């Protein structure tokens, strides 16, 4: 899915383990509860994305990208901590 446009997509509770979302447009997408463990999100646009309770463990993503998400409540971060 490299470079795919999933803007405004609703992908709640979907398993994207090892998925390649590099350079994808995920702006305003709903990824709440999604498993993105070990996925590649380098360069993906996460502005306004809902990552509530998503799993980002070992995900290739920058903290700058994460900072653009709309919600991170309960998200398992790349380092294994849970965002409050």
Biopython code that builds the backbone (N, CA, C, O; Angstrom):
import numpy as np
from Bio.PDB.StructureBuilder import StructureBuilder

atoms = [
    (1, "UNK", "N", (0.816, -1.186, 0.000)),
    (1, "UNK", "CA", (0.000, 0.000, 0.000)),
    (1, "UNK", "C", (0.861, 1.251, 0.000)),
    (1, "UNK", "O", (0.374, 2.337, 0.315)),
    (2, "UNK", "N", (2.105, 1.117, -0.342)),
    (2, "UNK", "CA", (3.011, 2.253, -0.354)),
    (2, "UNK", "C", (2.433, 3.362, -1.218)),
    (2, "UNK", "O", (2.075, 3.143, -2.375)),
    (3, "UNK", "N", (2.346, 4.561, -0.640)),
    (3, "UNK", "CA", (1.860, 5.729, -1.362)),
    (3, "UNK", "C", (0.354, 5.751, -1.564)),
    (3, "UNK", "O", (-0.146, 6.628, -2.268)),
    (4, "UNK", "N", (-0.384, 4.824, -0.976)),
    (4, "UNK", "CA", (-1.843, 4.753, -1.144)),
    (4, "UNK", "C", (-2.529, 5.934, -0.480)),
    (4, "UNK", "O", (-1.995, 6.523, 0.460)),
    (5, "UNK", "N", (-3.708, 6.278, -0.966)),
    (5, "UNK", "CA", (-4.509, 7.317, -0.329)),
    (5, "UNK", "C", (-5.672, 6.664, 0.394)),
    (5, "UNK", "O", (-6.572, 6.095, -0.223)),
    (6, "UNK", "N", (-5.636, 6.758, 1.711)),
    (6, "UNK", "CA", (-6.708, 6.233, 2.556)),
    (6, "UNK", "C", (-7.282, 7.364, 3.400)),
    (6, "UNK", "O", (-7.726, 7.151, 4.528)),
    (7, "UNK", "N", (-7.267, 8.558, 2.842)),
    (7, "UNK", "CA", (-7.775, 9.726, 3.544)),
    (7, "UNK", "C", (-9.242, 9.501, 3.911)),
    (7, "UNK", "O", (-10.042, 9.084, 3.074)),
    (8, "UNK", "N", (-9.585, 9.777, 5.154)),
    (8, "UNK", "CA", (-10.939, 9.634, 5.716)),
    (8, "UNK", "C", (-11.415, 8.183, 5.808)),
    (8, "UNK", "O", (-12.588, 7.953, 6.102)),
    (9, "UNK", "N", (-10.553, 7.205, 5.569)),
    (9, "UNK", "CA", (-10.961, 5.793, 5.640)),
    (9, "UNK", "C", (-11.268, 5.389, 7.075)),
    (9, "UNK", "O", (-10.663, 5.905, 8.014)),
    (10, "UNK", "N", (-12.196, 4.478, 7.239)),
    (10, "UNK", "CA", (-12.521, 3.920, 8.549)),
    (10, "UNK", "C", (-11.968, 2.497, 8.562)),
    (10, "UNK", "O", (-12.500, 1.599, 7.909)),
    (11, "UNK", "N", (-10.887, 2.315, 9.323)),
    (11, "UNK", "CA", (-10.175, 1.034, 9.363)),
    (11, "UNK", "C", (-10.028, 0.554, 10.805)),
    (11, "UNK", "O", (-8.978, 0.044, 11.196)),
    (12, "UNK", "N", (-11.079, 0.719, 11.578)),
    (12, "UNK", "CA", (-11.057, 0.367, 12.997)),
    (12, "UNK", "C", (-10.776, -1.120, 13.204)),
    (12, "UNK", "O", (-11.290, -1.971, 12.478)),
    (13, "UNK", "N", (-9.953, -1.412, 14.206)),
    (13, "UNK", "CA", (-9.676, -2.769, 14.677)),
    (13, "UNK", "C", (-9.177, -3.712, 13.573)),
    (13, "UNK", "O", (-9.368, -4.925, 13.664)),
    (14, "UNK", "N", (-8.549, -3.168, 12.548)),
    (14, "UNK", "CA", (-8.007, -3.973, 11.459)),
    (14, "UNK", "C", (-6.570, -4.378, 11.789)),
    (14, "UNK", "O", (-5.845, -3.623, 12.436)),
    (15, "UNK", "N", (-6.159, -5.560, 11.348)),
    (15, "UNK", "CA", (-4.810, -6.040, 11.590)),
    (15, "UNK", "C", (-3.926, -5.664, 10.404)),
    (15, "UNK", "O", (-4.071, -6.202, 9.306)),
    (16, "UNK", "N", (-3.009, -4.729, 10.648)),
    (16, "UNK", "CA", (-2.062, -4.285, 9.634)),
    (16, "UNK", "C", (-0.636, -4.636, 10.025)),
    (16, "UNK", "O", (0.295, -3.916, 9.663)),
    (17, "UNK", "N", (-0.445, -5.735, 10.760)),
    (17, "UNK", "CA", (0.886, -6.156, 11.158)),
    (17, "UNK", "C", (1.763, -6.312, 9.913)),
    (17, "UNK", "O", (1.388, -6.991, 8.957)),
    (18, "UNK", "N", (2.934, -5.672, 9.941)),
    (18, "UNK", "CA", (3.923, -5.711, 8.865)),
    (18, "UNK", "C", (3.469, -5.001, 7.573)),
    (18, "UNK", "O", (4.134, -5.135, 6.546)),
    (19, "UNK", "N", (2.365, -4.258, 7.602)),
    (19, "UNK", "CA", (1.891, -3.548, 6.403)),
    (19, "UNK", "C", (2.851, -2.422, 6.028)),
    (19, "UNK", "O", (3.531, -1.868, 6.892)),
    (20, "UNK", "N", (2.905, -2.090, 4.758)),
    (20, "UNK", "CA", (3.745, -1.000, 4.273)),
    (20, "UNK", "C", (2.855, 0.180, 3.886)),
    (20, "UNK", "O", (2.240, 0.190, 2.819)),
    (21, "UNK", "N", (2.799, 1.173, 4.775)),
    (21, "UNK", "CA", (2.048, 2.401, 4.536)),
    (21, "UNK", "C", (2.999, 3.567, 4.289)),
    (21, "UNK", "O", (2.623, 4.723, 4.481)),
    (22, "UNK", "N", (4.226, 3.274, 3.865)),
    (22, "UNK", "CA", (5.182, 4.353, 3.655)),
    (22, "UNK", "C", (4.641, 5.326, 2.609)),
    (22, "UNK", "O", (4.172, 4.929, 1.542)),
    (23, "UNK", "N", (4.721, 6.608, 2.951)),
    (23, "UNK", "CA", (4.269, 7.711, 2.097)),
    (23, "UNK", "C", (2.774, 7.677, 1.786)),
    (23, "UNK", "O", (2.331, 8.339, 0.847)),
    (24, "UNK", "N", (1.991, 6.923, 2.550)),
    (24, "UNK", "CA", (0.545, 6.860, 2.332)),
    (24, "UNK", "C", (-0.144, 8.093, 2.916)),
    (24, "UNK", "O", (0.353, 8.703, 3.862)),
    (25, "UNK", "N", (-1.283, 8.448, 2.347)),
    (25, "UNK", "CA", (-2.104, 9.535, 2.866)),
    (25, "UNK", "C", (-3.154, 8.911, 3.783)),
    (25, "UNK", "O", (-4.130, 8.327, 3.314)),
    (26, "UNK", "N", (-2.946, 9.040, 5.088)),
    (26, "UNK", "CA", (-3.880, 8.527, 6.086)),
    (26, "UNK", "C", (-4.554, 9.678, 6.831)),
    (26, "UNK", "O", (-5.074, 9.495, 7.932)),
    (27, "UNK", "N", (-4.539, 10.848, 6.228)),
    (27, "UNK", "CA", (-5.086, 12.050, 6.862)),
    (27, "UNK", "C", (-6.557, 11.835, 7.228)),
    (27, "UNK", "O", (-7.371, 11.431, 6.399)),
    (28, "UNK", "N", (-6.870, 12.118, 8.492)),
    (28, "UNK", "CA", (-8.227, 12.018, 9.044)),
    (28, "UNK", "C", (-8.802, 10.607, 9.014)),
    (28, "UNK", "O", (-10.016, 10.443, 9.132)),
    (29, "UNK", "N", (-7.959, 9.578, 8.858)),
    (29, "UNK", "CA", (-8.438, 8.194, 8.866)),
    (29, "UNK", "C", (-8.727, 7.758, 10.301)),
    (29, "UNK", "O", (-8.147, 8.289, 11.248)),
    (30, "UNK", "N", (-9.620, 6.795, 10.451)),
    (30, "UNK", "CA", (-9.939, 6.228, 11.761)),
    (30, "UNK", "C", (-9.239, 4.876, 11.865)),
    (30, "UNK", "O", (-9.695, 3.882, 11.299)),
    (31, "UNK", "N", (-8.133, 4.855, 12.590)),
    (31, "UNK", "CA", (-7.366, 3.631, 12.822)),
    (31, "UNK", "C", (-7.459, 3.223, 14.291)),
    (31, "UNK", "O", (-6.565, 2.556, 14.812)),
    (32, "UNK", "N", (-8.533, 3.622, 14.950)),
    (32, "UNK", "CA", (-8.676, 3.295, 16.373)),
    (32, "UNK", "C", (-8.721, 1.780, 16.547)),
    (32, "UNK", "O", (-9.459, 1.081, 15.854)),
    (33, "UNK", "N", (-7.927, 1.295, 17.475)),
    (33, "UNK", "CA", (-7.868, -0.128, 17.769)),
    (33, "UNK", "C", (-7.129, -0.962, 16.734)),
    (33, "UNK", "O", (-7.042, -2.181, 16.880)),
    (34, "UNK", "N", (-6.598, -0.337, 15.700)),
    (34, "UNK", "CA", (-5.902, -1.084, 14.649)),
    (34, "UNK", "C", (-4.558, -1.609, 15.147)),
    (34, "UNK", "O", (-3.880, -0.954, 15.939)),
    (35, "UNK", "N", (-4.180, -2.794, 14.676)),
    (35, "UNK", "CA", (-2.882, -3.366, 15.011)),
    (35, "UNK", "C", (-1.913, -3.005, 13.891)),
    (35, "UNK", "O", (-1.985, -3.562, 12.795)),
    (36, "UNK", "N", (-1.009, -2.074, 14.170)),
    (36, "UNK", "CA", (-0.014, -1.621, 13.208)),
    (36, "UNK", "C", (1.388, -2.071, 13.624)),
    (36, "UNK", "O", (2.388, -1.465, 13.238)),
    (37, "UNK", "N", (1.443, -3.148, 14.422)),
    (37, "UNK", "CA", (2.721, -3.632, 14.932)),
    (37, "UNK", "C", (3.662, -3.976, 13.776)),
    (37, "UNK", "O", (3.307, -4.709, 12.853)),
    (38, "UNK", "N", (4.860, -3.428, 13.859)),
    (38, "UNK", "CA", (5.932, -3.642, 12.879)),
    (38, "UNK", "C", (5.582, -3.133, 11.481)),
    (38, "UNK", "O", (6.239, -3.504, 10.508)),
    (39, "UNK", "N", (4.561, -2.293, 11.371)),
    (39, "UNK", "CA", (4.212, -1.712, 10.066)),
    (39, "UNK", "C", (5.194, -0.598, 9.715)),
    (39, "UNK", "O", (5.855, -0.048, 10.595)),
    (40, "UNK", "N", (5.286, -0.272, 8.444)),
    (40, "UNK", "CA", (6.139, 0.820, 7.980)),
    (40, "UNK", "C", (5.252, 2.021, 7.679)),
    (40, "UNK", "O", (4.498, 2.016, 6.706)),
    (41, "UNK", "N", (5.346, 3.054, 8.521)),
    (41, "UNK", "CA", (4.577, 4.282, 8.331)),
    (41, "UNK", "C", (5.483, 5.470, 8.016)),
    (41, "UNK", "O", (5.054, 6.620, 8.112)),
    (42, "UNK", "N", (6.736, 5.200, 7.640)),
    (42, "UNK", "CA", (7.676, 6.285, 7.334)),
    (42, "UNK", "C", (7.121, 7.152, 6.206)),
    (42, "UNK", "O", (6.798, 6.656, 5.127)),
    (43, "UNK", "N", (7.015, 8.450, 6.472)),
    (43, "UNK", "CA", (6.559, 9.403, 5.471)),
    (43, "UNK", "C", (5.057, 9.463, 5.309)),
    (43, "UNK", "O", (4.566, 10.263, 4.513)),
    (44, "UNK", "N", (4.301, 8.637, 6.040)),
    (44, "UNK", "CA", (2.839, 8.660, 5.932)),
    (44, "UNK", "C", (2.282, 9.934, 6.565)),
    (44, "UNK", "O", (2.805, 10.414, 7.571)),
    (45, "UNK", "N", (1.222, 10.478, 5.975)),
    (45, "UNK", "CA", (0.552, 11.667, 6.507)),
    (45, "UNK", "C", (-0.487, 11.212, 7.522)),
    (45, "UNK", "O", (-1.493, 10.605, 7.152)),
    (46, "UNK", "N", (-0.251, 11.502, 8.801)),
    (46, "UNK", "CA", (-1.138, 11.084, 9.878)),
    (46, "UNK", "C", (-1.907, 12.256, 10.483)),
    (46, "UNK", "O", (-2.465, 12.128, 11.573)),
    (47, "UNK", "N", (-1.942, 13.382, 9.800)),
    (47, "UNK", "CA", (-2.631, 14.556, 10.327)),
    (47, "UNK", "C", (-4.110, 14.242, 10.563)),
    (47, "UNK", "O", (-4.828, 13.851, 9.643)),
    (48, "UNK", "N", (-4.548, 14.417, 11.799)),
    (48, "UNK", "CA", (-5.947, 14.210, 12.154)),
    (48, "UNK", "C", (-6.370, 12.761, 12.273)),
    (48, "UNK", "O", (-7.556, 12.479, 12.447)),
    (49, "UNK", "N", (-5.423, 11.830, 12.181)),
    (49, "UNK", "CA", (-5.743, 10.407, 12.252)),
    (49, "UNK", "C", (-6.080, 10.003, 13.684)),
    (49, "UNK", "O", (-5.414, 10.431, 14.627)),
    (50, "UNK", "N", (-7.113, 9.180, 13.844)),
    (50, "UNK", "CA", (-7.497, 8.679, 15.164)),
    (50, "UNK", "C", (-6.746, 7.376, 15.412)),
    (50, "UNK", "O", (-7.010, 6.364, 14.762)),
    (51, "UNK", "N", (-5.813, 7.410, 16.353)),
    (51, "UNK", "CA", (-5.029, 6.235, 16.715)),
    (51, "UNK", "C", (-5.378, 5.738, 18.120)),
    (51, "UNK", "O", (-4.568, 5.066, 18.758)),
    (52, "UNK", "N", (-6.573, 6.064, 18.602)),
    (52, "UNK", "CA", (-7.018, 5.629, 19.922)),
    (52, "UNK", "C", (-6.893, 4.109, 20.046)),
    (52, "UNK", "O", (-7.439, 3.365, 19.232)),
    (53, "UNK", "N", (-6.180, 3.663, 21.056)),
    (53, "UNK", "CA", (-5.978, 2.246, 21.368)),
    (53, "UNK", "C", (-5.355, 1.441, 20.229)),
    (53, "UNK", "O", (-5.486, 0.218, 20.196)),
    (54, "UNK", "N", (-4.686, 2.105, 19.305)),
    (54, "UNK", "CA", (-3.965, 1.395, 18.244)),
    (54, "UNK", "C", (-2.683, 0.800, 18.804)),
    (54, "UNK", "O", (-2.185, 1.249, 19.837)),
    (55, "UNK", "N", (-2.152, -0.201, 18.132)),
    (55, "UNK", "CA", (-0.898, -0.838, 18.529)),
    (55, "UNK", "C", (0.187, -0.398, 17.544)),
    (55, "UNK", "O", (0.155, -0.755, 16.366)),
    (56, "UNK", "N", (1.143, 0.381, 18.046)),
    (56, "UNK", "CA", (2.244, 0.870, 17.221)),
    (56, "UNK", "C", (3.574, 0.237, 17.619)),
    (56, "UNK", "O", (4.632, 0.759, 17.267)),
    (57, "UNK", "N", (3.539, -0.861, 18.335)),
    (57, "UNK", "CA", (4.732, -1.523, 18.844)),
    (57, "UNK", "C", (5.672, -1.886, 17.698)),
    (57, "UNK", "O", (5.281, -2.572, 16.752)),
    (58, "UNK", "N", (6.907, -1.421, 17.794)),
    (58, "UNK", "CA", (7.945, -1.674, 16.795)),
    (58, "UNK", "C", (7.598, -1.148, 15.400)),
    (58, "UNK", "O", (8.147, -1.618, 14.403)),
    (59, "UNK", "N", (6.693, -0.181, 15.332)),
    (59, "UNK", "CA", (6.307, 0.421, 14.055)),
    (59, "UNK", "C", (7.371, 1.410, 13.601)),
    (59, "UNK", "O", (7.947, 2.124, 14.421)),
    (60, "UNK", "N", (7.633, 1.455, 12.300)),
    (60, "UNK", "CA", (8.564, 2.433, 11.731)),
    (60, "UNK", "C", (7.789, 3.733, 11.535)),
    (60, "UNK", "O", (7.048, 3.897, 10.566)),
    (61, "UNK", "N", (7.982, 4.651, 12.481)),
    (61, "UNK", "CA", (7.244, 5.910, 12.506)),
    (61, "UNK", "C", (8.055, 6.910, 13.322)),
    (61, "UNK", "O", (8.797, 6.517, 14.222)),
    (62, "UNK", "N", (7.923, 8.178, 13.020)),
    (62, "UNK", "CA", (8.636, 9.191, 13.800)),
    (62, "UNK", "C", (7.693, 9.803, 14.834)),
    (62, "UNK", "O", (6.472, 9.775, 14.674)),
    (63, "UNK", "N", (8.275, 10.352, 15.890)),
    (63, "UNK", "CA", (7.450, 11.014, 16.897)),
    (63, "UNK", "C", (6.819, 12.278, 16.324)),
    (63, "UNK", "O", (5.764, 12.709, 16.789)),
    (64, "UNK", "N", (7.451, 12.871, 15.322)),
    (64, "UNK", "CA", (6.844, 14.031, 14.655)),
    (64, "UNK", "C", (5.545, 13.614, 13.959)),
    (64, "UNK", "O", (4.539, 14.317, 14.054)),
    (65, "UNK", "N", (5.561, 12.489, 13.268)),
    (65, "UNK", "CA", (4.343, 11.993, 12.618)),
    (65, "UNK", "C", (3.250, 11.734, 13.656)),
    (65, "UNK", "O", (2.098, 12.125, 13.469)),
    (66, "UNK", "N", (3.622, 11.076, 14.741)),
    (66, "UNK", "CA", (2.668, 10.748, 15.794)),
    (66, "UNK", "C", (2.036, 12.013, 16.365)),
    (66, "UNK", "O", (0.860, 12.015, 16.730)),
    (67, "UNK", "N", (2.815, 13.084, 16.441)),
    (67, "UNK", "CA", (2.312, 14.329, 17.042)),
    (67, "UNK", "C", (1.158, 14.947, 16.246)),
    (67, "UNK", "O", (0.426, 15.782, 16.779)),
    (68, "UNK", "N", (0.984, 14.557, 14.998)),
    (68, "UNK", "CA", (-0.103, 15.092, 14.171)),
    (68, "UNK", "C", (-1.404, 14.310, 14.305)),
    (68, "UNK", "O", (-2.433, 14.726, 13.771)),
    (69, "UNK", "N", (-1.372, 13.187, 15.008)),
    (69, "UNK", "CA", (-2.585, 12.381, 15.190)),
    (69, "UNK", "C", (-3.610, 13.136, 16.023)),
    (69, "UNK", "O", (-3.255, 13.923, 16.900)),
    (70, "UNK", "N", (-4.870, 12.893, 15.744)),
    (70, "UNK", "CA", (-5.958, 13.544, 16.482)),
    (70, "UNK", "C", (-6.076, 12.979, 17.890)),
    (70, "UNK", "O", (-6.292, 13.729, 18.842)),
    (71, "UNK", "N", (-5.935, 11.662, 18.032)),
    (71, "UNK", "CA", (-6.068, 11.042, 19.343)),
    (71, "UNK", "C", (-5.102, 9.873, 19.476)),
    (71, "UNK", "O", (-4.933, 9.067, 18.561)),
    (72, "UNK", "N", (-4.468, 9.809, 20.657)),
    (72, "UNK", "CA", (-3.547, 8.726, 20.986)),
    (72, "UNK", "C", (-3.941, 8.050, 22.295)),
    (72, "UNK", "O", (-3.158, 7.280, 22.851)),
    (73, "UNK", "N", (-5.130, 8.323, 22.789)),
    (73, "UNK", "CA", (-5.568, 7.793, 24.080)),
    (73, "UNK", "C", (-5.507, 6.256, 24.077)),
    (73, "UNK", "O", (-6.168, 5.600, 23.272)),
    (74, "UNK", "N", (-4.717, 5.705, 24.975)),
    (74, "UNK", "CA", (-4.603, 4.260, 25.117)),
    (74, "UNK", "C", (-3.768, 3.584, 24.041)),
    (74, "UNK", "O", (-3.724, 2.356, 23.982)),
    (75, "UNK", "N", (-3.110, 4.353, 23.193)),
    (75, "UNK", "CA", (-2.296, 3.793, 22.124)),
    (75, "UNK", "C", (-1.029, 3.160, 22.692)),
    (75, "UNK", "O", (-0.374, 3.739, 23.558)),
    (76, "UNK", "N", (-0.688, 1.976, 22.204)),
    (76, "UNK", "CA", (0.583, 1.350, 22.566)),
    (76, "UNK", "C", (1.618, 1.924, 21.614)),
    (76, "UNK", "O", (1.571, 1.691, 20.406)),
    (77, "UNK", "N", (2.545, 2.671, 22.172)),
    (77, "UNK", "CA", (3.533, 3.391, 21.394)),
    (77, "UNK", "C", (4.644, 2.449, 20.888)),
    (77, "UNK", "O", (4.755, 1.318, 21.361)),
    (78, "UNK", "N", (5.463, 2.911, 19.929)),
    (78, "UNK", "CA", (6.513, 2.039, 19.365)),
    (78, "UNK", "C", (7.450, 1.430, 20.403)),
    (78, "UNK", "O", (7.977, 0.337, 20.193)),
    (79, "UNK", "N", (7.661, 2.122, 21.518)),
    (79, "UNK", "CA", (8.562, 1.596, 22.544)),
    (79, "UNK", "C", (7.843, 0.724, 23.581)),
    (79, "UNK", "O", (8.466, 0.281, 24.546)),
    (80, "UNK", "N", (6.555, 0.475, 23.398)),
    (80, "UNK", "CA", (5.789, -0.389, 24.302)),
    (80, "UNK", "C", (5.045, 0.336, 25.403)),
    (80, "UNK", "O", (4.238, -0.278, 26.101)),
    (81, "UNK", "N", (5.294, 1.631, 25.580)),
    (81, "UNK", "CA", (4.548, 2.385, 26.598)),
    (81, "UNK", "C", (3.131, 2.642, 26.088)),
    (81, "UNK", "O", (2.872, 2.610, 24.885)),
    (82, "UNK", "N", (2.218, 2.897, 27.033)),
    (82, "UNK", "CA", (0.836, 3.195, 26.679)),
    (82, "UNK", "C", (0.608, 4.679, 26.876)),
    (82, "UNK", "O", (0.858, 5.218, 27.954)),
    (83, "UNK", "N", (0.130, 5.341, 25.823)),
    (83, "UNK", "CA", (-0.142, 6.783, 25.882)),
    (83, "UNK", "C", (-1.408, 7.014, 26.703)),
    (83, "UNK", "O", (-2.401, 6.301, 26.558)),
    (84, "UNK", "N", (-1.349, 8.023, 27.568)),
    (84, "UNK", "CA", (-2.525, 8.314, 28.433)),
    (84, "UNK", "C", (-3.342, 9.440, 27.903)),
    (84, "UNK", "O", (-4.352, 9.806, 28.504)),
]
sb = StructureBuilder()
sb.init_structure("model")
sb.init_model(0)
sb.init_chain("A")
sb.init_seg("    ")
for serial, (resi, resn, name, xyz) in enumerate(atoms, 1):
    if name == "N":
        sb.init_residue(resn, " ", resi, " ")
    sb.init_atom(name, np.array(xyz, "f"), 0.0, 1.0, " ", f" {name:<3s}", serial, name[0])
structure = sb.get_structure()
